Amino acid sequence: MKFWEFDGFGLDRLRFVDRAEPVAAAGQVLVKLSAWSLNFRDLMLVKGQYNPRLRLPFTPLSDGVGVIAGVGAGVTGWKVGQRVAGCFMQGWMEGPASEANGRTALGGVLTGVGAEFVTFDAQGIVAPPEHLTDVEAATLPCAAVTAWHALVTEGHVKAGDTVLIQGTGGVSLFALQIAKMHGARVIGTSSSAAKLARLAVMGAETGVNYKEVPEWGDKVRELTGNTGVDHIIEVGGAGTLPQSFRAVRMGGRISLIGVLSAGKAATINPVPILMKNLCVQGIYVGSRAMFEAMNRAIAATTMKPVVDRVFAFEELPAALAYQESGQHFGKVCLAKK
Ligand SMILES: NC(=O)c1ccc[n+]([C@@H]2O[C@H](COP(=O)([O-])OP(=O)(O)OC[C@H]3O[C@@H](n4cnc5c(N)ncnc54)[C@H](OP(=O)(O)O)[C@@H]3O)[C@@H](O)[C@H]2O)c1
């Protein structure tokens, strides 16, 4: 079978190589993958920005969907031919995060799924919503579960709340869709007028161009009648947090998810966190129980993930370069063509 690995950091160190198909051991399933999605983390990982001490060679990617091609001894509940998606955290079934759960992240700690055949523990897979194509289903394990964890599991988002999303990448568009699914209002930011127009089509009430309006926090506040938003999906990190402190309401919630503005790190003044009684919570993807709860909601509402572009499995370096360009709106995917 074919698989991807890199033996040094940089997109030019990715190699498309051959090895024997793995076999499902006891308690495992063998899955023949047909679709994958990329996350910003994959780019950081391959470039050596995620874990510079990563043991190489390493196979990247956390998100894959396919059909079960083999079932190991003792596995119950799964059979050959069923369509499944791997869980980002292979060992986080339910309940709160733990250090042990964090050590089971695919494509960062555990070997990634950038291969034609992958073995998973039988407990580390879910059945994605039936109305989704394989590519659409492959967008869910990391970005969608993260947005669900932030807004629903921890944020308890409800009708009438206002949610601020930053940019138009994978996590942010899932947050928009999940917020709308719960009857919340959405305000978006983007570096592009064309992308802001697309956010409006998806139901964002209003948007701010963060390039044209560097003090966008005040603008967002103004757009809420000077109250501030209830939830912020913070994917920018150090460079955007000061504006998020302006944009959020008293007692509001900031889900700290991403580091897109790393490198432009600002000195963070923590005083607004106490003066505004904020809840600032780190979110690291989520559990299988969150994935399953989200899948039920996606199925019930027939929500469709936003897929920007699908590359062939053989084109991983080009797909990562495209993700790095920031041209995308939603998810960049790979498929067997
Ligand atoms: N904690 C977790 O569990 C978790 C899970 C998933 C992702 N993440 C992190 O979340 C972030 C987003 O990941 P992703 O996969 O959704 O990325 P992505 O799809 O590649 O999104 C990139 C988009 O973010 C926007 N952006 C870039 N810099 C920005 C800035 N300074 N302010 C506001 N928006 C900015 C841009 O949107 P426009 O083109 O519209 O400007 C860009 O197109 C990354 O840092 C990633 O590592 C964390």
The ligand as an SDF file (V2000), in Angstrom:
LIG
                    3D

 48 52  0  0  0  0  0  0  0  0999 V2000
   -6.9200   23.2470   19.9850 N   0  0  0  0  0  0  0  0  0  0  0  0
   -7.3450   22.3610   19.0910 C   0  0  0  0  0  0  0  0  0  0  0  0
   -7.7820   21.2720   19.4210 O   0  0  0  0  0  0  0  0  0  0  0  0
   -7.3240   22.7340   17.6550 C   0  0  0  0  0  0  0  0  0  0  0  0
   -8.0540   21.9940   16.7230 C   0  0  0  0  0  0  0  0  0  0  0  0
   -8.0810   22.4260   15.3980 C   0  0  0  0  0  0  0  0  0  0  0  0
   -7.3490   23.5540   15.0410 C   0  0  0  0  0  0  0  0  0  0  0  0
   -6.6170   24.2180   15.9760 N   0  0  0  0  0  0  0  0  0  0  0  0
   -5.8940   25.4340   15.6480 C   0  0  0  0  0  0  0  0  0  0  0  0
   -6.8610   26.3910   15.2340 O   0  0  0  0  0  0  0  0  0  0  0  0
   -6.3190   27.2070   14.2150 C   0  0  0  0  0  0  0  0  0  0  0  0
   -7.2010   27.1050   12.9890 C   0  0  0  0  0  0  0  0  0  0  0  0
   -7.0590   25.8120   12.4520 O   0  0  0  0  0  0  0  0  0  0  0  0
   -7.7590   25.4230   11.0760 P   0  0  0  0  0  0  0  0  0  0  0  0
   -7.3330   24.0380   10.7510 O   0  0  0  0  0  0  0  0  0  0  0  0
   -9.1900   25.7720   11.1340 O   0  0  0  0  0  0  0  0  0  0  0  0
   -6.9850   26.4340   10.1090 O   0  0  0  0  0  0  0  0  0  0  0  0
   -7.2520   26.8350    8.6060 P   0  0  0  0  0  0  0  0  0  0  0  0
   -8.4040   26.0700    8.0720 O   0  0  0  0  0  0  0  0  0  0  0  0
   -5.9690   26.7140    7.8720 O   0  0  0  0  0  0  0  0  0  0  0  0
   -7.6840   28.3720    8.7440 O   0  0  0  0  0  0  0  0  0  0  0  0
   -6.8670   29.3930    8.3230 C   0  0  0  0  0  0  0  0  0  0  0  0
   -7.6840   30.6800    8.2510 C   0  0  0  0  0  0  0  0  0  0  0  0
   -7.6270   31.3800    9.4880 O   0  0  0  0  0  0  0  0  0  0  0  0
   -7.7070   32.7630    9.2610 C   0  0  0  0  0  0  0  0  0  0  0  0
   -6.6370   33.5150    9.9410 N   0  0  0  0  0  0  0  0  0  0  0  0
   -5.3020   33.4340    9.7490 C   0  0  0  0  0  0  0  0  0  0  0  0
   -4.6710   34.3230   10.5430 N   0  0  0  0  0  0  0  0  0  0  0  0
   -5.6360   34.9700   11.2350 C   0  0  0  0  0  0  0  0  0  0  0  0
   -5.6410   36.0180   12.1710 C   0  0  0  0  0  0  0  0  0  0  0  0
   -4.5090   36.5910   12.5850 N   0  0  0  0  0  0  0  0  0  0  0  0
   -6.8370   36.4460   12.6640 N   0  0  0  0  0  0  0  0  0  0  0  0
   -7.9870   35.8660   12.2700 C   0  0  0  0  0  0  0  0  0  0  0  0
   -8.0470   34.8660   11.3570 N   0  0  0  0  0  0  0  0  0  0  0  0
   -6.8890   34.4430   10.8560 C   0  0  0  0  0  0  0  0  0  0  0  0
   -7.6410   32.9870    7.7660 C   0  0  0  0  0  0  0  0  0  0  0  0
   -8.9810   33.2840    7.3460 O   0  0  0  0  0  0  0  0  0  0  0  0
   -9.2950   34.4530    6.2950 P   0  0  0  0  0  0  0  0  0  0  0  0
   -8.6450   33.9870    5.0260 O   0  0  0  0  0  0  0  0  0  0  0  0
  -10.7720   34.5190    6.2360 O   0  0  0  0  0  0  0  0  0  0  0  0
   -8.6850   35.7230    6.8410 O   0  0  0  0  0  0  0  0  0  0  0  0
   -7.1420   31.6390    7.2490 C   0  0  0  0  0  0  0  0  0  0  0  0
   -7.6360   31.3580    5.9730 O   0  0  0  0  0  0  0  0  0  0  0  0
   -4.8740   26.7450   14.0260 C   0  0  0  0  0  0  0  0  0  0  0  0
   -4.0130   27.5070   14.8360 O   0  0  0  0  0  0  0  0  0  0  0  0
   -4.9080   25.3130   14.5130 C   0  0  0  0  0  0  0  0  0  0  0  0
   -3.6480   24.8650   14.9390 O   0  0  0  0  0  0  0  0  0  0  0  0
   -6.5950   23.8310   17.2670 C   0  0  0  0  0  0  0  0  0  0  0  0
  1  2  1  0
  2  3  2  0
  2  4  1  0
  4  5  1  0
  4 48  2  0
  5  6  2  0
  6  7  1  0
  7  8  2  0
  8  9  1  0
  8 48  1  0
  9 10  1  0
  9 46  1  0
 10 11  1  0
 11 12  1  0
 11 44  1  0
 12 13  1  0
 13 14  1  0
 14 15  2  0
 14 16  1  0
 14 17  1  0
 17 18  1  0
 18 19  2  0
 18 20  1  0
 18 21  1  0
 21 22  1  0
 22 23  1  0
 23 24  1  0
 23 42  1  0
 24 25  1  0
 25 26  1  0
 25 36  1  0
 26 27  1  0
 26 35  1  0
 27 28  2  0
 28 29  1  0
 29 30  1  0
 29 35  2  0
 30 31  1  0
 30 32  2  0
 32 33  1  0
 33 34  2  0
 34 35  1  0
 36 37  1  0
 36 42  1  0
 37 38  1  0
 38 39  2  0
 38 40  1  0
 38 41  1  0
 42 43  1  0
 44 45  1  0
 44 46  1  0
 46 47  1  0
M  CHG  2   8   1  16  -1
M  END
$$$$
